[in-house]
Amino acid sequence: MRHYLARVSCCLALVVGLSGCVDDEGIVVRVYQVSPAGIGAGIGTVKLFPAADGGVRLVPDLHDLDPGEHGFHVHEKPSCEAGEKGGKKIAALAAGSHYDPHKTGKHTGPDGEGHLGDLPVLDVDERGFAVTPVVAKRLRIAELKGRTLMIHSGGDNYSDNPSMGGGGSRIACGVIPQ
């Protein structure tokens, strides 16, 4: 009965448009298109699970994305709202920077020794769907709660040249529920 009630409350949270929910089967993160004008339409979900060999397994069920590889990151703050920098509106700026609790200031990839916000790239098929799971070995579920998942317009070379790996603008975002 408890499992059933958790699933019903999780589904209800998704229907009324909350950012996501936690149930016995993982954390569900609702993902939305973002632009300098603000938060747009929903494009699906990413479920977070503890990975069998440690870390976090992220299982996307996303649609309406441009085909190819996209930078995929954990950002530090729980907001997908636009913000202003240098007099210019920027999509999902309220999410802050990549999650970097050890203040490394380095963008070295999911297996490197830089910030922890680097995730493996998000692969989007030719129809605009992303469904391939990825594993972030250095992260734990507990440290993700209250942060955001961010999808960037371009791929990610996991270096600081160009800035933040060349991922480009923020195009989709989801707040990870507490």
ZIURKA-V409700 format. One line per field, one symbol per residue. ss: DSSP state (H for helix, E for strand, - for the rest). A space follows every 10 residues. Layout:
ss=???
//
This chain:
ss=-HHHHHHHHH HHHHH----E EEE--EEEEE EEEEE--EEE EEEEEEEEEE -----EEEEE EE-----EEE -EEEE----- --EEE--EEE --HHH--E-- ---------- -------E-- -EEE-----E ---EEE---- HHHH---EEE EE-------- --HHHH---E EEEEE---
//
